[in-house]
Amino acid sequence: MNDQLHPLTLGEVLDRTAQLYRSRFLVYFGIGFIPAGTVLVFAAAAFVVLAWLGSNSNSLPSNVQNLLVWAFLGGIGIVAIPVCVGATALGWVAMCAAASHEFLGGEKMTIRAAYQLAWKRKGRYVGLYLAAVLLVAVVPAAVFLGLARGADAVNAAAREAGIGGLASLAMFLVLAALFGYAVWMLLRICLAFPVSLVEQIGVRGAIKRAAVLSKGTKGRIFLLYLLGVALGWILAIGFFLPVGILFAVSSWTNNPEHAQMLGMILLFTWYGLWFAVQAFTKPVYGIALTMFYFDQRIRKEGFDIEWKMRQAGLMSDVLEGVGGVSWLAPATGRDAATESTPETRSQPRAAEPPLPGVPPA
């Protein structure tokens, strides 16, 4: 697709996203399924343990139940959270890698190759994911919890002063402001993963550069997220509706003895289908954000011209100066022949200038 590099409208971004996803559906779905499946496995384990504790609540002493619950929560914190965070971070990078290769006309990547590429710098990508979660979710949540601790005293004083409604309105406005901050920060740094992967820069540099590249396109990315949420709910309803009808016509619904088990099965089915929806929709976000990344570089930095010059052999190694997208396509023409000689391989390579507009590694 590198012969079609040009500034894209939102419709063209979505169209190319659909083309890439459809052309290699199993690969992109497989990349998205690994992190979603990892979370599902631990969620299923938690469901089984909690169901077992509930069914044996009468036969186990309360102190034993509390001990088992705390031991289970500790195991989740020690094992499940790091594994799920790592799988999610590497899944985003693998998705960006596969989309970048295909968008720029490189060799099509397999699921294994995409994750191997992400694994090489796993510490950086996990750190980037944690930084994104901190900025988007943890900071506004911490502010809200801090304000909520004093909300009761403020509400009591406001009611005594006869302005209880104004206090409630103020808390609502604070909550709305925090939600707006979270959305704004998400739109500001959502290009950090393709930035870090393609340009091979660290966590702080990737976040700063993503903030620069996202200027002027936050509205389009916001529409992408809205469409993704709508697609997720449509798929969830489409998946769950047949299951709900099946449970509704089942004879178990008329049997009180099976009511608790039926509720547990229904709950687990809902969670399983929701994770399946996540596996289906994650590639849409990953591919589209990669398209937005390259589109912004084309608009701001003339990346389409530089890439065509590289493909023509005029700027063959210019991207290697920052450890960037040289892995996306092999050297061709005169440069490939030159690099294949023993004399050339034995000589030290001259330092190449970095790509304009890209900070050095």
N, C-alpha and C positions, 0 to 999 in steps of 0.2 A: 504493500500500500504506500510505499515511500514515493511513488510517482504522483501521488495525489496530495502532497503536502501543501496546504494553503490554509489561511484563516477559516475557521469553521463556525457556522451558526449553531445554535442549540439543537436544531433539528438534525443537522449533519452529524453532530457529536452523538446524538442518540441513534441515528441511522448506522453509523460506523460501529457503535457499541453493539447493536443488534447483529450486524454482519459478522463481527468477530466472534461474538458469543455463539451464534448459530453455526458458524463454520467449524468450530472446534468445541462443541457443547460439552462433550465428555471430559475434555481436559479442564476447562474452566469450572465445570461443576465439580470435578474431582478435587481441584485446588480449594474450592470453597467448602467442600464437604468435610475435609480433614479437620479444620478448626471447629466447625459446627458439630461434627461427630464426636470430637474430643469432649466438648461441653456436654453433649448428650449422654456420653458414657458416664461421666461423673454425676450428672443429674439423675440418671437412671439408678446409679448406685445409692444416691441419697434417697430417692423414692423408695427403693426396696428396703433400706435400713429403717426409714421412718414408718413404712407400712408394717414391718416386722415388730417394731417397738409398739405400734398402736394395737396390733393384734395380740400382743403378749403383755399389755399394760396391767391386766388383772393378776397375772402370775408372777410378775417381777416386783420386788420392793421399789419404793419410790427413789431411794438413794442409789440403787443399782441402775434404774432408768436414767437418773440425772448423770451418773458417771458415764454411761454409754453415750448419752447425747453429747456431753462435753468431749469425750474421746473422739466421737465421730466428727464434731465440728473442728477439733484440732487437726485431725487427719485431713479434712477438707482444706484447711488453711495452709497446711504444710505441703501437700501434694497437689491438690486439684487446682488451686489458684495459680501457682507458678506454671504448671503445665498448660492450663487454658490460656494464660496470658502469652506464653511463648508460641503456642500453636496459632493464636489469633494474629500476633505480630508477623510471624513468618508467612502466614497465609496471605496477608495483605501484600507483602513484598513479592511472593511468588506470583500473585495475580498481576501485579504491575510488571514483573519481568516478562511473563508470557505475552501480555498485551503490548509491551514496548517492542519486543522482538518482531511480532507480527505487524505492528503498525509501521515499523521502519523497514519492512521487507527482509528481515533476517530469517534465519532458520526457525521453523516452528518448534516450540519447546514442548517437552513432555511434562507430566506432573512431577516426576522425579527430578528432572533437570531444573525445573523452576524452584523446587524446594532446596535442591543442592546449592543453587546460587544464593538463595536467601540464607542458608545455613552458614555460609562462609563468614558472614559478618552478623551473626545472630545477636551478639551482645549489643551492637549499635541499634539494630532494628527493634529489639525488645525495649531498650532504653527510649527510643523514639515513641513507641506505643505508650509506655508508661508516662512519658512527658505529655503526650496528647491527652491521655485520660486525666492527668493532673490538672491541665489547663481547662479542659472542657467540662469535666464532671466534678472533680474533687474540690476545686476552689469554690465554685458557686454553692456546692452542697455544704461545705464547711462554713461559709458565710451565713447561709440560711439557718443551719443548726445553731450557730452562735447567736443569731438574732432571735431564734425561737426560744432559747433558754430564758431570755428576759421578756418574752412576749406576754406571758401570763401577768407579770407585775405591771407591765405597761397597759394591758387591757383592763386590769382591775382599777388602776388609777384613772384611766380614761372613762370607765363607766361611772366612777364616783364624780368625775367632772362633767358628766353628761355628754361626752364626745366619743362614746364607744364605737359608733359607726365610723368615725374618722380614723380611729386606730385600726379597725379592721380593713378599711380601704387602704391605709398606708402599708399594712402588711401584704395586702394583695399586690400593690404596686411594686413593693420590694421583690416579691416572688416573681412577678412578671419581668422586672429588670434583670434579675439573676438568670431567668430562662433566656431572655434576649441576649445576655452576655454569652451564655453557653452556645447558642446558635451562631452568634457572630464569631466566636473563637473557633468553632468547628469549621466554618466557612473560611476563616483566615489561614488555618494550618492544615486543611484537608489534603493539600498537594504535597505534604512533607514526605510521604513514602516514595512516590515516584521521583521527587527531587533527590532524596538520599540514595536511592538505588541507581539512577542514571548518572548522577554527577558525583557519586561516591563521596559525600561529605557527611560530617558528624551530625549529632542530634541538634545542637544549638544552631549550627549553620543551616541545616535543613529547615528548621522551623522559621528562621529569619527569612530565608529565600522563598519559602512557601508563602509567607506573608506578603512578600513583594510581588510574586507571580499572581497571587489571587486578586490583586487590585484590578478592578474593572470587570471582574467576572463572577463576583460573589452572588449576584442575582441569578445568573444562569445555573450556578452550582446549587443554589437554594431550590430552584425549580426541579433540578435533578433529584434532590433528596425528597421533595414532595412526591414526585412521580414514583420514586422507589418505595416510599411508605405506602402509597396507594396500591402499587403492584403487590407488595407484601401482604396487605390486608385482603386483596382480591384472591390471591393464591391461598391464603389461610382459610378463607371462607369456602373456596372451591374444594380444598382438601377435606375440610372438617364437615361440610354439609352432608356428604354421603355417609360418613361415619356416624353423625348425629342421627340421621334417618335410620340407619341400621340399629343403633341402640334403642331408638324410639319404638321400633316394631318388634324388638326382641322380647321374648317371654320373661326374661330376667327382670324387666322393669316392674312386673306385677308381683314379684316375689320379695317380700321384705327381708328375707334372709340374705339375699344377694345384693341388697341395695348398697351396702358399704363397699363391697368388692366392685360393683359396677361403677360407683363413683370414682374409685381409685383407678380403674382401668380407663375410664373416660378422661380423667385428669392426665394420666400418663400418655394417652393417645394424643391429647391436645398438645402437650409439650413436645412429643415426638414430631408431630406435624409442623409445629412452629419452628423447630430446628431444621426440618426439611425445607421450609420456606426460606430460612436464613441461608441455607446452602444454595438455593436457587437464585436468590436476589443478591448475594454478596458479589458475584462476578459482575453484575450490572454496575455497582458502585466502583469496583476496582478498575474495570475497563474504562468506564466513562471518566473517572478522575485522571487516569493516565492520558486519555485524549485531551482533557482540559489542560493538563500540564504541557503537552507538546504544542497545543494550540496557543497558549500564552507565550511560550518561547518563540513561536513563529511570529506572533503579533509584536512582541516587545524586542526581540533580539535577532530577527531574521534567520531563525534556525533552519527554515526550509532551504534557503540559499546556501548556508554553510554545509548542510547535509548533502546537497547535490554536488557541491564542490568536493567534498570528501569522497563521494562515490565516484567522481570523475578522476580521483587521484591527485587533485590539486591541494587538498588539505588532509592527506591520508592519516596523519597521526596527531592532528591538532587537538583531538579530544582526549588523547592519552595523557596530555599534560596535567589533567585533573583526574586521571583514573576513571574517565567517564564512560561514554557509551561505546567505546571501542570493542566491547564484547558483543555488541549487537550485530555486527556484520564483519566477515573476514576481509582482509586486505585483498585487493583485486588489481589486475593489470600490472603496470610496471612495478608498483610497490610490492606486490606479492612475489614477483620474480626476484626482485632485489633482496627481499628478506629471506629468500630460500637458499642463498649462497652461503657457504661456510665462512667466506671472508667477511661478509656483512654481519653475520651473527657473532663473529669474534670481536668486531669493532664496537666500542661503546657508542650508545645512541646519544645524539645531541639533544639537549633540552628543547622541548617544543613550547611555543607560547600557549598560554591557556585560552580557552574559548572566551571571547568577549562576553562580558556580563555574567560569567560564572566565577564564583570565588574559588581560589585554589583549595586543594584538599588539606 
